[in-house]
């Protein structure tokens, strides 16, 4: 059999991109990930290298300076990067979703203004829905965009869990606006908020207080975003029309769930690699522990789970790029990938025995990182609700 996570029917260009990224991961990310993660240091050299490879513009059309690759290609690249260090894939993810929202929903003027600089990585993107009092319940959003007499808006509110909160210079921000619609979901608007990189007041009325200290997902900064009477032009409404924010963001979340599935696949893949290697190095009772049936069976189950979630992630990516609605498939891929990744990494941890608890071993980092996959872009329970409701409609009596 071929090694794990091999995808069929890829073009020569896709294969070349993945080969280049895999080499970069092996040479530039894996050797330094441990030290950077333990010191919670931003991986600037790694990010600069990814800029040179064109990863920041991977899916941006060639007319705007990008590579014009598919969502599937992007997901496979994310899987490779997460195999090296999950935090780095998070840096890419939020930028990609911001670019995706512009490509799918932005006006021509907005695309021309932002996409060329996003393709080079000169301008870095983030997106923001969550608030201190809400996560998956987007209907409870309280950040308010109030229309002023001159047609501009004033935004006030507090946002939470922004990946790239400090390094980003463009934020896709979901707010509640009053469009007079009966449904709360038609009274939300996405604004394109520009700011400077850094902490403190990064634009008039826009403040990034500081990094949130986390269990894992180190290196990349996660922040709050506070807006106090931030004045913004109506030209900065994504797509130019208010009231469409919820549906735009849900489109982005579908892509985000494919991304989290890909990141989980990368973590599971690396967890298996570490486990199978250690099992052949460690000896007990006169033989390598891989020859003990309990460990051998564990490795077999781990590999099967890695292959399963990789296949589901690839299918979800292909469905999304075809333009079909695929909230169920994205939810299934995200749910199973996060759960199986957690199991695979824990099995690898068990194989390592006491050494797995030591910070000298990479599996300790993976144990902390994989927990984020269980909650990022919606918990497994949220995915089950989405999947279950869709199934009841499909199989209604």
Long-range contacts (C-beta under 8 A, 24 or more apart in sequence): 4-269, 4-272, 4-303, 4-306, 4-307, 4-310, 5-79, 5-265, 5-269, 5-306, 5-307, 5-310, 7-76, 7-310, 7-314, 13-69, 14-69, 14-72, 14-73, 14-76, 17-58, 17-67, 17-69, 17-73, 17-77, 18-73, 18-76, 18-77, 18-80, 20-53, 21-53, 21-55, 21-77, 21-80, 21-81, 22-80, 24-49, 24-50, 24-53, 25-80, 25-81, 25-83, 25-84, 26-84, 29-81, 29-84, 29-85, 29-88, 30-84, 30-85, 33-84, 33-85, 33-362, 33-365, 34-362, 34-365, 36-85, 36-218, 36-219, 37-85, 37-87, 37-218, 37-219, 37-365, 38-218, 38-359, 38-365, 40-218, 40-219, 41-219, 42-167, 42-219, 42-220, 42-221, 43-85, 43-87, 43-88, 43-91, 43-219, 43-220, 46-85, 46-88, 47-88, 47-91, 47-121, 50-81, 50-88, 50-92, 50-121, 51-120, 51-121, 54-119, 55-92, 56-92, 56-95, 56-118, 56-119, 56-120, 56-121, 56-124, 57-118, 57-119, 57-120, 57-121, 58-96, 59-96, 59-99, 59-100, 59-103, 60-99, 60-103, 60-115, 60-118, 60-119, 61-103, 61-115, 64-111, 64-112, 64-115, 64-116, 64-119, 65-115, 65-116, 65-119, 65-120, 66-115, 66-119, 70-317, 70-321, 71-255, 71-258, 71-317, 71-320, 71-321, 72-314, 72-317, 72-318, 72-321, 74-259, 74-317, 75-258, 75-259, 75-261, 75-262, 75-313, 75-314, 75-316, 75-317, 76-262, 76-314, 76-317, 78-259, 78-262, 78-263, 78-266, 79-262, 79-263, 79-265, 79-266, 79-269, 79-310, 79-313, 80-266, 81-266, 82-262, 82-263, 82-264, 82-265, 82-266, 82-267, 82-270, 83-266, 83-267, 83-269, 83-270, 83-273, 84-266, 84-270, 85-219, 86-216, 86-217, 86-263, 86-266, 86-267, 86-369, 86-370, 86-372, 87-217, 87-218, 87-219, 87-220, 87-369, 88-219, 88-220, 89-259, 89-262, 89-263, 89-266, 90-163, 90-217, 90-220, 90-263, 91-163, 91-164, 91-167, 91-220, 93-163, 93-256, 93-259, 93-260, 93-263, 94-125, 94-126, 94-127, 94-162, 94-163, 94-164, 94-168, 95-121, 95-124, 95-125, 95-126, 95-164, 95-168, 96-125, 96-255, 96-259, 97-125, 97-127, 97-172, 97-252, 97-255, 97-256, 97-259, 98-125, 98-126, 98-127, 98-168, 98-170, 98-171, 98-172, 99-125, 100-252, 100-255, 101-127, 101-172, 101-190, 101-238, 101-248, 101-249, 101-251, 101-252, 102-192, 102-238, 104-248, 104-251, 105-190, 105-238, 105-239, 105-244, 105-248, 105-251, 106-192, 106-238, 106-239, 107-239, 107-240, 109-235, 110-192, 110-238, 110-239, 110-240, 114-170, 114-192, 118-170, 123-169, 123-170, 124-164, 124-167, 124-168, 124-169, 124-170, 124-197, 125-164, 125-168, 125-170, 125-171, 125-172, 126-162, 126-163, 126-164, 126-165, 126-168, 126-170, 126-171, 126-172, 127-171, 127-172, 127-173, 127-249, 127-252, 128-159, 128-162, 128-171, 128-172, 128-173, 128-174, 128-225, 129-159, 129-174, 129-249, 129-253, 130-159, 130-160, 130-161, 131-157, 131-158, 131-159, 131-160, 132-158, 132-160, 132-224, 136-378, 136-379, 136-382, 138-174, 138-185, 138-188, 138-246, 138-249, 139-184, 139-185, 141-174, 141-175, 141-176, 141-188, 142-176, 143-173, 143-174, 143-175, 143-176, 143-227, 144-175, 144-176, 144-177, 145-175, 145-176, 145-177, 145-189, 145-191, 145-232, 146-177, 146-178, 147-177, 147-178, 148-231, 151-234, 152-231, 152-232, 152-233, 152-234, 153-177, 153-191, 153-231, 153-232, 153-233, 153-234, 153-237, 154-229, 154-230, 154-231, 154-232, 155-191, 155-193, 155-205, 155-227, 155-229, 155-230, 155-232, 156-227, 156-228, 156-229, 156-230, 157-226, 157-227, 158-224, 158-225, 158-226, 158-227, 159-224, 159-225, 159-226, 159-227, 160-224, 160-225, 161-212, 161-222, 162-208, 162-222, 162-223, 162-224, 162-225, 163-220, 163-221, 163-222, 164-220, 164-221, 165-208, 165-221, 165-222, 165-223, 165-224, 165-225, 166-197, 166-198, 166-199, 166-208, 166-211, 166-221, 166-223, 167-197, 167-221, 168-195, 168-197, 169-194, 169-195, 169-196, 169-197, 170-194, 170-195, 171-195, 171-225, 172-238, 172-249, 172-252, 173-225, 173-227, 174-245, 174-246, 174-249, 175-245, 177-242, 177-243, 177-245, 179-242, 179-243, 181-243, 185-246, 185-247, 186-243, 186-246, 187-243, 188-243, 188-244, 188-245, 188-246, 188-249, 189-237, 189-238, 189-242, 189-243, 189-244, 189-245, 190-237, 190-238, 190-239, 190-244, 190-245, 190-248, 190-249, 191-232, 191-236, 191-237, 191-238, 192-236, 192-237, 192-238, 193-227, 193-230, 193-232, 193-236, 194-236, 199-223, 203-230, 204-230, 204-231, 205-229, 205-230, 205-231, 206-230, 215-368, 215-371, 216-365, 216-368, 216-369, 216-370, 216-371, 216-372, 217-369, 217-372, 250-327, 253-377, 253-378, 254-320, 254-326, 254-327, 254-330, 255-320, 256-377, 257-316, 257-330, 257-331, 257-333, 257-334, 257-377, 257-378, 257-383, 258-313, 258-316, 258-317, 258-320, 258-330, 258-333, 258-334, 259-377, 260-334, 260-337, 260-338, 260-373, 260-376, 260-377, 261-309, 261-312, 261-313, 261-316, 261-330, 261-333, 261-334, 261-337, 261-338, 262-313, 262-317, 262-337, 263-373, 263-376, 264-309, 264-334, 264-337, 264-338, 264-340, 264-341, 264-370, 264-373, 265-306, 265-309, 265-310, 265-313, 265-337, 265-341, 267-341, 267-344, 267-345, 267-366, 267-369, 267-370, 267-373, 268-302, 268-305, 268-306, 268-309, 268-337, 268-340, 268-341, 268-344, 268-345, 268-370, 269-306, 269-310, 270-362, 270-366, 271-302, 271-341, 271-344, 271-345, 271-347, 271-348, 271-363, 271-366, 271-370, 272-299, 272-302, 272-303, 272-306, 272-344, 272-348, 274-348, 274-352, 274-361, 274-362, 274-363, 274-366, 275-299, 275-302, 275-344, 275-347, 275-348, 275-351, 275-352, 275-363, 276-302, 276-303, 278-348, 278-351, 278-352, 278-355, 279-351, 282-353, 289-351, 295-351, 298-347, 298-350, 298-351, 299-351, 301-347, 302-344, 302-347, 302-348, 305-340, 305-343, 305-344, 306-340, 306-344, 308-336, 308-340, 309-333, 309-336, 309-337, 309-340, 309-341, 312-336, 312-337, 313-337, 327-386, 327-390, 328-386, 328-387, 328-390, 328-391, 331-378, 331-383, 331-384, 331-386, 331-387, 332-383, 332-387, 334-377, 334-378, 334-383, 335-380, 335-383, 335-384, 335-387, 337-373, 338-373, 338-374, 338-376, 338-380, 339-374, 339-380, 341-370, 341-373, 342-370, 342-371, 342-373, 342-374, 345-370
